């Protein structure tokens, strides 16, 4: 069962609940909340957000597709005139949209209860949390583990871009020096502490995707742990530095 509503009061959009016959009882009831801030807008980089796109469906069918989606659906974008349904792998954030551009007819409905725990953000079937507590890489690793997760493992360009756009401020060339030291301060779960030059994730897997800052990794000053820079590129730094961290966990 699913309901569409506007705002935090959860007032049904159509004044009734939308019933879906034939759904397995294992599927939880879903409430979709209309976020007016994103009306008439689409994400700048749709490829980051869309699990699937369906055309000429009803709004109730769009909700059902979200309920059934794999990985877990975070909400839908629905076009009121064409019936086009975009099923979302992540909620929309202010950084997701260019508000100076108008895409008339689109309405955004977020699933009111995320698949992730409170303060964790859903993306592509995983949950992420920005931890703003300065700590060494090993302390951050332990903290993520204590929260039921691990220091983030970034395996694709899409994941790396979403993390950058969701959690990090924009890269500012006026305040970020050329080597990036001033704007590379978020620990992720890669290091070469076990074997110099052989970076691995915290699950011992090799790095199949990388996005190093130019000239990195350089191994200078015993730089064995990986930071994410504000522009989405990576930097190796001393593991004893105190930085913020990105935790990740499975659904």
Backbone bond lengths (Angstrom), bond angles and torsions (degrees), N, CA, C in turn:
res aa  C-N    CA-C-N  psi(-1)  N-CA   C-N-CA  omega(-1)  CA-C   N-CA-C  phi
1 X - - - 1.457 - - 1.514 108.85 -
2 X 1.306 116.63 139.46 1.453 120.70 -179.21 1.516 109.56 -138.13
3 X 1.318 116.16 149.03 1.459 120.80 176.19 1.504 108.49 -133.10
4 X 1.333 117.10 141.95 1.449 122.15 172.18 1.520 107.82 -99.00
5 X 1.329 117.23 142.78 1.448 119.92 -179.73 1.511 110.30 -150.17
6 X 1.316 116.47 166.86 1.452 122.75 -179.00 1.512 108.78 -116.94
7 X 1.341 116.33 123.25 1.449 120.85 172.84 1.514 113.13 77.39
8 X 1.332 116.74 177.69 1.455 121.27 -173.21 1.518 114.15 -69.99
9 X 1.323 118.27 -15.48 1.460 119.63 -178.77 1.522 112.58 -76.84
10 X 1.321 118.07 -6.99 1.473 123.71 178.35 1.534 110.71 55.65
11 X 1.336 117.08 51.08 1.461 121.44 175.91 1.527 108.38 -85.26
12 X 1.330 119.76 122.11 1.472 120.84 -176.41 1.516 111.58 -57.29
13 X 1.352 116.03 132.33 1.457 121.64 -177.78 1.523 111.16 -63.09
14 X 1.338 115.86 -40.86 1.462 119.45 -178.18 1.527 111.93 -105.38
15 X 1.332 116.41 10.61 1.468 122.29 179.27 1.527 111.77 65.11
16 X 1.323 117.69 21.29 1.456 120.28 172.16 1.519 108.98 -156.50
17 X 1.315 115.34 160.94 1.456 120.65 175.76 1.521 109.00 -85.13
18 X 1.328 115.41 144.06 1.456 121.64 -179.16 1.526 108.10 -92.50
19 X 1.306 117.84 114.67 1.457 121.93 -177.40 1.517 110.10 -93.70
20 X 1.324 116.46 137.25 1.453 121.51 179.37 1.521 108.79 -115.52
21 X 1.320 117.29 107.83 1.445 120.62 178.37 1.518 111.71 -70.07
22 X 1.315 116.73 144.58 1.449 121.53 174.19 1.514 114.91 86.59
23 X 1.347 119.05 -0.71 1.456 119.34 177.95 1.515 110.00 -76.43
24 X 1.319 115.60 140.46 1.448 121.16 178.23 1.520 109.54 -65.30
25 X 1.302 118.94 144.14 1.458 122.51 -178.77 1.521 112.58 -65.88
26 X 1.339 116.64 -12.68 1.466 119.86 178.44 1.521 111.46 -69.34
27 X 1.337 117.13 -21.55 1.456 119.71 179.04 1.517 110.10 -78.41
28 X 1.336 115.65 131.25 1.456 120.75 -177.72 1.523 110.63 -78.11
29 X 1.335 115.00 154.46 1.458 119.37 171.89 1.526 108.34 -61.62
30 X 1.329 115.81 141.41 1.459 120.98 179.81 1.515 109.54 -123.77
31 X 1.323 116.22 136.99 1.454 121.80 172.25 1.513 108.33 -115.07
32 X 1.334 116.36 130.07 1.455 122.37 -179.08 1.523 108.55 -107.95
33 X 1.332 115.92 127.30 1.452 121.50 -177.58 1.524 109.32 -107.74
34 X 1.344 115.98 123.76 1.454 120.37 179.35 1.526 109.91 -74.50
35 X 1.329 116.23 125.31 1.464 121.96 178.37 1.524 108.27 -103.76
36 X 1.322 115.69 103.06 1.463 120.86 -174.92 1.518 112.89 -65.48
37 X 1.335 117.90 -21.28 1.469 120.60 -179.26 1.520 111.97 -61.23
38 X 1.350 116.77 -24.81 1.459 120.48 -176.70 1.532 112.50 -106.10
39 X 1.322 117.81 9.25 1.466 119.53 177.61 1.523 110.50 -60.21
40 X 1.342 115.18 137.01 1.468 122.47 179.33 1.527 113.15 66.11
41 X 1.331 115.44 30.69 1.470 119.48 177.59 1.529 109.88 -139.77
42 X 1.327 115.25 148.27 1.449 123.40 172.15 1.527 108.48 -120.42
43 X 1.341 117.91 154.24 1.458 118.93 176.54 1.522 111.69 -62.85
44 X 1.318 116.12 144.97 1.461 121.05 -179.02 1.522 111.28 -60.53
45 X 1.317 116.49 -38.47 1.460 122.26 -179.30 1.520 108.61 -117.81
46 X 1.327 116.41 82.07 1.450 120.53 -175.89 1.516 113.87 -58.77
47 X 1.320 117.03 -31.45 1.457 120.20 -179.51 1.517 113.82 -59.42
48 X 1.329 116.93 -24.82 1.463 120.86 177.74 1.522 111.60 -72.41
49 X 1.323 116.71 -28.03 1.459 120.19 -165.25 1.514 114.95 -110.23
50 X 1.331 118.76 -23.55 1.456 119.66 -170.77 1.527 111.81 -90.55
51 X 1.331 115.70 120.41 1.465 120.73 169.18 1.526 109.19 -74.65
52 X 1.337 114.89 -41.52 1.463 120.41 -177.67 1.526 108.45 -160.34
53 X 1.327 116.01 160.59 1.460 122.94 176.06 1.521 108.13 -130.15
54 X 1.319 116.56 128.73 1.459 122.04 177.43 1.529 109.24 -122.79
55 X 1.324 116.71 144.27 1.453 120.91 -178.26 1.515 112.88 -109.63
56 X 1.314 116.05 150.51 1.464 124.94 173.79 1.526 111.65 53.23
57 X 1.327 115.41 57.94 1.460 120.44 175.53 1.530 107.94 -120.99
58 X 1.324 116.24 165.98 1.462 121.24 174.46 1.522 108.67 -83.22
59 X 1.317 115.90 165.46 1.459 119.25 179.20 1.535 110.93 -66.62
60 X 1.325 117.35 -31.92 1.465 120.47 177.39 1.524 110.81 -68.97
61 X 1.351 116.64 -38.96 1.457 120.41 177.35 1.526 110.10 -65.76
62 X 1.320 116.48 -38.86 1.467 121.33 176.98 1.523 110.24 -59.19
63 X 1.334 116.79 -43.71 1.463 120.82 178.29 1.523 111.13 -63.47
64 X 1.329 117.01 -40.78 1.453 120.40 179.68 1.525 110.90 -63.29
65 X 1.348 116.79 -41.45 1.460 120.42 179.21 1.522 110.83 -60.99
66 X 1.326 116.63 -37.17 1.457 120.40 176.27 1.524 110.35 -64.54
67 X 1.329 116.42 -44.70 1.463 121.13 -179.14 1.519 111.74 -59.23
68 X 1.334 116.68 -35.18 1.463 121.86 -176.26 1.525 113.43 -91.22
69 X 1.330 117.35 -6.68 1.468 120.93 -169.72 1.518 112.33 -66.54
70 X 1.314 114.92 147.27 1.459 123.47 171.09 1.521 107.77 -128.77
71 X 1.337 120.69 125.96 1.466 126.12 0.14 1.521 111.64 -70.84
72 X 1.309 115.78 -179.70 1.462 122.28 -174.73 1.524 111.63 -51.24
73 X 1.324 115.81 134.05 1.463 122.40 -178.06 1.521 110.56 -86.97
74 X 1.345 116.35 137.46 1.461 121.80 -179.39 1.524 112.43 -99.54
75 X 1.332 117.27 -9.75 1.454 120.59 -178.38 1.512 110.41 157.61
76 X 1.338 116.51 -174.34 1.457 120.87 -179.68 1.523 110.08 -139.49
77 X 1.322 114.94 152.67 1.459 123.40 165.02 1.521 106.49 -109.66
78 X 1.333 116.55 128.19 1.466 120.81 -175.85 1.519 109.26 -127.95
79 X 1.355 115.95 132.46 1.454 120.31 178.29 1.523 109.12 -94.86
80 X 1.312 115.74 119.64 1.459 120.57 -170.75 1.526 113.36 -69.17
81 X 1.330 118.18 -18.94 1.467 120.67 -178.69 1.519 112.76 -98.94
82 X 1.320 117.85 -40.93 1.468 121.00 -175.67 1.516 113.54 -95.10
83 X 1.347 117.59 -15.52 1.456 119.96 -176.77 1.515 113.45 73.62
84 X 1.328 117.91 17.96 1.463 121.14 177.93 1.523 109.30 -76.31
85 X 1.337 115.78 135.91 1.462 122.82 -175.60 1.522 109.80 -122.19
86 X 1.326 116.73 120.04 1.460 122.45 173.86 1.522 108.25 -104.35
87 X 1.314 116.53 120.07 1.468 121.89 179.86 1.533 107.71 -94.48
88 X 1.334 116.90 128.84 1.464 121.75 -166.79 1.526 112.63 -105.53
89 X 1.334 115.34 136.43 1.463 121.95 176.21 1.526 111.95 -87.24
90 X 1.331 117.34 -12.69 1.460 122.82 179.31 1.515 108.19 -146.65
91 X 1.308 116.74 153.06 1.456 120.33 170.25 1.522 109.86 -65.28
92 X 1.315 115.79 160.35 1.457 120.68 174.32 1.530 109.81 -87.02
93 X 1.328 115.21 143.18 1.454 122.17 176.40 1.525 107.94 -123.49
94 X 1.325 116.61 166.96 1.461 119.79 179.98 1.523 111.10 -55.52
95 X 1.340 116.37 -36.01 1.460 120.29 -179.40 1.523 112.56 -72.02
96 X 1.348 117.22 -11.51 1.464 121.10 -177.76 1.522 112.88 -77.28
97 X 1.337 116.62 -21.32 1.462 121.09 -165.03 1.529 110.85 -127.41
98 X 1.342 115.21 141.60 1.456 121.35 168.90 1.525 107.12 -93.08
99 X 1.331 117.16 101.95 1.457 120.97 -171.65 1.527 112.48 -73.18
100 X 1.319 117.72 -9.10 1.468 119.25 175.99 1.529 111.72 -79.05
101 X 1.324 117.10 -12.66 1.456 121.44 178.54 1.528 109.79 -99.83
102 X 1.313 117.55 135.44 1.459 122.54 -179.84 1.526 109.74 -107.77
103 X 1.325 116.36 125.28 1.466 122.76 173.37 1.531 106.20 -116.23
104 X 1.322 116.25 86.87 1.468 122.22 -169.46 1.525 111.52 -61.12
105 X 1.323 115.72 139.01 1.458 122.07 172.73 1.512 115.19 98.90
106 X 1.327 117.96 -9.27 1.463 120.19 -177.22 1.523 110.74 -88.79
107 X 1.322 115.62 136.50 1.459 122.16 175.42 1.523 108.54 -125.31
108 X 1.323 115.54 142.20 1.461 121.70 -176.07 1.517 109.97 -111.87
109 X 1.341 115.39 126.39 1.460 122.24 177.12 1.526 108.47 -121.93
110 X 1.330 116.84 117.85 1.462 121.35 178.02 1.522 109.42 -94.42
111 X 1.321 116.59 142.66 1.458 120.31 172.61 1.525 107.47 -67.01
112 X 1.327 116.82 126.42 1.463 120.36 -170.57 1.532 112.59 -67.74
113 X 1.325 117.30 -32.76 1.462 120.20 178.79 1.519 108.49 -115.06
114 X 1.336 116.36 113.29 1.457 121.02 -176.77 1.517 111.01 -68.88
115 X 1.331 115.96 155.33 1.462 120.69 172.57 1.528 110.61 -65.63
116 X 1.329 116.22 -22.12 1.469 121.39 -177.51 1.523 110.64 -92.45
117 X 1.333 115.41 159.72 1.455 121.12 176.28 1.522 110.27 -66.33
118 X 1.320 115.73 164.41 1.464 120.95 178.55 1.526 110.32 -56.88
119 X 1.317 115.30 137.65 1.473 125.39 179.44 1.534 112.57 77.46
120 X 1.332 117.51 1.83 1.454 121.71 173.89 1.527 108.32 -105.37
121 X 1.336 116.58 146.96 1.462 122.21 -174.74 1.526 109.77 -113.58
122 X 1.332 115.35 130.75 1.461 120.92 -177.75 1.516 111.46 -81.42
123 X 1.335 115.71 135.54 1.463 121.29 167.36 1.517 108.84 -152.51
124 X 1.322 115.75 120.18 1.462 122.47 171.06 1.531 112.81 52.84
125 X 1.320 116.08 42.85 1.462 120.02 175.37 1.514 115.33 82.25
126 X 1.336 117.63 6.94 1.456 122.04 175.89 1.523 108.97 -125.77
127 X 1.333 115.74 159.45 1.455 121.66 179.59 1.529 109.12 -115.69
128 X 1.342 116.07 139.52 1.459 122.23 -175.17 1.530 109.38 -129.33
129 X 1.333 114.65 145.69 1.464 119.83 176.79 1.520 109.57 -139.38
130 X 1.322 115.84 128.49 1.469 122.73 174.86 1.525 107.03 -83.84
131 X 1.317 116.79 122.14 1.458 122.15 -178.27 1.525 108.46 -107.35
132 X 1.333 115.96 107.42 1.454 120.72 -177.61 1.526 109.21 -94.82
133 X 1.329 114.38 69.52 1.458 121.81 178.04 1.521 106.82 -141.90
134 X 1.317 117.61 109.04 1.454 121.27 -173.53 1.524 110.53 -60.00
135 X 1.329 115.80 125.59 1.461 121.29 -176.97 1.520 109.14 -154.77
136 X 1.317 116.35 157.76 1.461 120.60 172.69 1.526 109.05 -68.03
137 X 1.343 115.57 167.78 1.466 119.32 -179.05 1.526 110.76 -60.70
138 X 1.320 117.73 -44.37 1.461 120.86 -178.49 1.526 111.69 -68.14
139 X 1.335 117.50 -36.87 1.464 120.33 175.06 1.520 110.59 -64.80
140 X 1.345 116.71 -41.31 1.463 120.69 178.12 1.527 110.82 -64.18
141 X 1.304 116.45 -40.21 1.467 121.28 177.32 1.527 110.59 -58.86
142 X 1.332 116.50 -45.87 1.469 120.52 179.67 1.523 111.51 -66.50
143 X 1.337 116.50 -38.19 1.459 120.37 -179.95 1.519 110.76 -63.70
144 X 1.329 117.12 -44.33 1.469 120.36 177.60 1.528 110.68 -60.89
145 X 1.325 116.21 -41.31 1.466 120.45 179.55 1.519 110.65 -62.72
146 X 1.332 116.77 -40.49 1.469 120.75 179.29 1.524 112.08 -65.69
147 X 1.334 116.63 -22.66 1.461 121.23 177.95 1.530 112.22 -91.36
148 X 1.319 116.28 8.86 1.455 120.59 178.29 1.512 114.34 85.94
149 X 1.344 117.29 13.79 1.454 120.76 -178.09 1.516 112.27 -132.26
150 X 1.322 115.61 -146.25 1.456 122.76 -177.59 1.525 107.87 -158.90
151 X 1.333 116.49 157.84 1.460 119.37 173.81 1.523 108.62 -57.03
152 X 1.320 116.83 136.36 1.457 122.23 -167.74 1.526 112.79 -55.11
153 X 1.324 114.75 137.00 1.459 124.02 175.47 1.525 107.13 -108.41
154 X 1.323 117.19 112.22 1.467 122.03 -174.45 1.522 108.69 -102.90
155 X 1.325 116.00 111.30 1.462 120.85 -169.29 1.516 114.68 -109.63
156 X 1.329 118.12 -10.15 1.454 119.98 -178.32 1.527 110.28 -141.51
157 X 1.328 115.22 160.20 1.468 120.10 175.95 1.526 110.90 -63.54
158 X 1.332 116.98 -37.52 1.456 120.73 179.69 1.527 110.92 -62.30
159 X 1.317 116.95 -45.22 1.459 121.14 178.08 1.521 110.85 -62.81
160 X 1.322 117.31 -43.63 1.461 122.04 -179.93 1.536 110.98 -61.29
161 X 1.341 116.28 -42.55 1.462 120.61 179.93 1.516 111.07 -66.90
162 X 1.330 117.60 -41.59 1.466 120.30 179.12 1.530 111.00 -62.25
163 X 1.336 116.55 -44.10 1.470 120.26 178.30 1.523 110.32 -59.06
164 X 1.333 116.31 -46.37 1.472 120.63 179.68 1.525 110.67 -59.21
165 X 1.329 117.06 -48.48 1.464 120.90 -175.10 1.526 112.57 -71.60
166 X 1.322 117.23 -27.12 1.457 120.98 -175.32 1.526 112.85 -88.27
167 X 1.321 117.11 -38.87 1.463 119.95 -169.77 1.528 115.62 -112.11
168 X 1.328 118.27 -18.91 1.458 119.46 -170.02 1.526 111.98 -111.64
169 X 1.337 116.97 144.93 1.468 119.96 174.40 1.518 110.18 -69.76
170 X 1.319 115.82 162.56 1.465 120.21 -179.56 1.522 110.83 -65.43
171 X 1.315 115.66 147.11 1.465 121.93 175.93 1.520 109.22 -68.64
172 X 1.322 116.46 125.29 1.465 122.21 -178.63 1.522 109.28 -115.93
173 X 1.339 118.64 106.45 1.469 120.79 -176.97 1.524 112.90 -62.93
174 X 1.329 117.46 -18.25 1.457 119.71 179.44 1.527 112.35 -76.24
175 X 1.331 117.27 -24.40 1.460 120.57 -178.72 1.521 113.29 -115.94
176 X 1.316 117.53 -13.54 1.463 121.56 179.67 1.526 108.90 -99.72
177 X 1.313 117.25 116.84 1.456 120.34 -178.38 1.515 109.73 -68.28
178 X 1.317 115.96 165.33 1.461 120.81 -170.70 1.519 113.18 -60.01
179 X 1.333 118.13 -31.84 1.465 118.61 -179.88 1.525 112.61 -88.81
180 X 1.316 116.41 0.32 1.460 119.99 172.21 1.506 116.20 83.51
181 X 1.345 119.76 0.73 1.453 120.87 -173.09 1.526 113.00 -57.97
182 X 1.329 117.49 -35.16 1.453 119.36 -176.67 1.515 113.21 -76.14
183 X 1.320 117.55 -15.08 1.465 120.17 -174.52 1.524 112.16 -130.88
184 X 1.307 116.82 30.04 1.467 122.75 174.92 1.523 106.95 -127.87
185 X 1.323 117.10 86.96 1.466 118.53 -170.65 1.526 113.95 -142.12
186 X 1.332 117.01 29.68 1.461 120.57 177.54 1.524 109.15 -122.41
187 X 1.328 116.14 113.65 1.467 119.72 -179.92 1.524 111.21 -68.38
188 X 1.341 116.02 135.52 1.455 122.83 166.06 1.529 107.44 -121.94
189 X 1.332 116.64 174.13 1.454 120.04 -164.33 1.507 117.38 -88.53
190 X 1.330 119.19 41.76 1.464 121.55 177.76 1.527 109.71 -122.16
191 X 1.333 115.24 144.32 1.467 120.71 176.23 1.521 109.27 -159.48
192 X 1.351 114.72 164.42 1.474 119.87 171.51 1.528 109.42 -121.41
193 X 1.328 115.89 37.32 1.462 120.83 179.52 1.524 112.30 -64.17
194 X 1.331 117.77 -33.46 1.464 120.76 -177.62 1.522 112.25 -76.69
195 X 1.340 115.93 -36.61 1.467 119.89 -178.77 1.519 108.47 -148.81
196 X 1.319 116.36 115.55 1.455 121.86 -175.01 1.527 111.62 -55.43
197 X 1.340 114.48 128.38 1.457 120.29 177.76 1.511 114.52 86.43
198 X 1.349 117.53 -8.24 1.466 121.50 -179.71 1.532 108.33 -111.54
199 X 1.325 115.70 86.17 1.464 119.72 -177.10 1.521 110.82 -74.10
200 X 1.322 114.57 137.42 1.456 122.33 177.53 1.523 109.60 -134.39
201 X 1.334 115.22 154.28 1.451 120.40 172.00 1.527 110.24 -78.52
202 X 1.315 116.50 168.81 1.465 120.81 -178.51 1.527 112.45 -64.16
203 X 1.333 118.08 -17.01 1.466 120.74 175.05 1.531 112.27 -91.46
204 X 1.352 115.90 11.13 1.476 124.25 177.94 1.526 113.97 73.99
205 X 1.326 118.80 6.20 1.454 121.60 175.13 1.526 110.42 -79.06
206 X 1.330 116.10 147.37 1.456 120.98 175.99 1.529 109.93 -72.58
207 X 1.321 115.90 160.99 1.461 121.70 179.04 1.524 109.07 -81.36
208 X 1.331 117.18 108.84 1.462 120.80 177.75 1.524 111.06 -89.62
209 X 1.318 116.93 -26.60 1.466 122.88 173.28 1.523 108.05 -117.87
210 X 1.340 117.29 135.32 1.460 121.60 175.65 1.525 109.44 -137.09
211 X 1.328 115.14 156.44 1.460 119.71 177.83 1.535 108.48 -146.76
212 X 1.321 115.36 61.88 1.456 121.52 -174.12 1.523 112.50 -69.94
213 X 1.318 115.34 144.40 1.462 121.55 168.86 1.522 107.50 -62.41
214 X 1.339 119.68 145.78 1.469 120.54 179.48 1.525 112.05 -51.64
215 X 1.325 115.91 129.93 1.463 121.30 -179.30 1.511 114.37 87.24
216 X 1.320 117.52 -2.78 1.461 121.99 179.10 1.530 110.18 -109.47
217 X 1.337 118.09 153.57 1.465 127.47 -2.59 1.526 110.78 -78.35
218 X 1.326 115.41 142.16 1.463 118.27 -178.84 1.522 113.23 -113.36
219 X 1.340 116.97 -6.56 1.455 120.17 174.97 1.513 114.65 67.54
220 X 1.310 117.85 7.59 1.456 120.40 -177.67 1.517 112.45 -66.43
221 X 1.335 115.66 147.56 1.461 123.13 176.29 1.536 111.12 51.48
222 X 1.333 116.72 43.98 1.466 120.95 -179.96 1.529 111.91 53.36
223 X 1.311 115.30 48.43 1.464 121.14 -177.74 1.526 109.71 -86.88
224 X 1.316 116.09 97.29 1.462 121.47 -172.02 1.526 114.30 -112.39
225 X 1.341 118.26 -4.60 1.458 120.44 -174.88 1.526 110.76 -123.53
226 X 1.326 115.96 150.95 1.467 121.39 -168.82 1.524 111.52 -101.75
227 X 1.330 114.49 129.99 1.458 123.18 173.63 1.527 109.38 -106.84
228 X 1.324 115.64 150.40 1.456 121.41 170.48 1.524 108.12 -98.06
229 X 1.336 116.20 128.62 1.464 121.57 179.47 1.525 110.21 -87.61
230 X 1.322 116.02 161.62 1.463 120.88 -177.84 1.523 112.84 -62.15
231 X 1.333 117.79 -22.83 1.462 120.12 177.74 1.529 112.37 -90.85
232 X 1.339 116.83 6.02 1.459 121.46 177.44 1.512 114.56 91.23
233 X 1.331 117.65 -6.50 1.459 120.27 177.58 1.523 110.60 -85.74
234 X 1.344 115.43 167.50 1.459 120.89 -173.00 1.518 110.90 -111.28
235 X 1.321 114.86 153.81 1.462 122.14 179.68 1.523 108.61 -141.81
236 X 1.344 117.34 138.57 1.465 119.42 172.27 1.527 108.85 -90.83
237 X 1.332 115.23 138.00 1.452 121.27 -174.12 1.526 109.35 -145.04
238 X 1.323 116.14 163.54 1.465 120.95 177.99 1.519 110.04 -59.35
239 X 1.328 116.89 130.21 1.467 121.57 -177.68 1.522 112.41 -65.54
240 X 1.325 117.44 -16.28 1.467 120.49 -178.96 1.521 112.60 -84.38
241 X 1.343 117.71 -9.28 1.468 120.20 176.72 1.526 110.38 -60.11
242 X 1.306 115.86 147.19 1.465 120.76 176.46 1.528 109.22 -95.43
243 X 1.328 115.43 113.73 1.464 121.41 -176.26 1.521 109.76 -134.96
244 X 1.336 116.27 168.30 1.455 121.37 169.31 1.530 108.79 -75.74
245 X 1.328 116.64 173.49 1.465 118.90 -174.60 1.515 111.16 -144.67
246 X 1.341 114.89 156.85 1.456 121.96 174.26 1.515 109.06 -116.19
247 X 1.339 115.61 116.45 1.456 120.78 176.67 1.527 110.18 -96.71
248 X 1.309 115.66 153.85 1.464 122.34 179.68 1.513 108.15 -140.29
249 X 1.326 116.75 149.89 1.463 120.40 172.26 1.515 110.66 -151.91
250 X 1.331 114.91 159.62 1.455 120.83 179.42 1.525 109.38 -77.32
251 X 1.321 116.32 156.20 1.457 120.86 173.47 1.516 110.43 -68.45
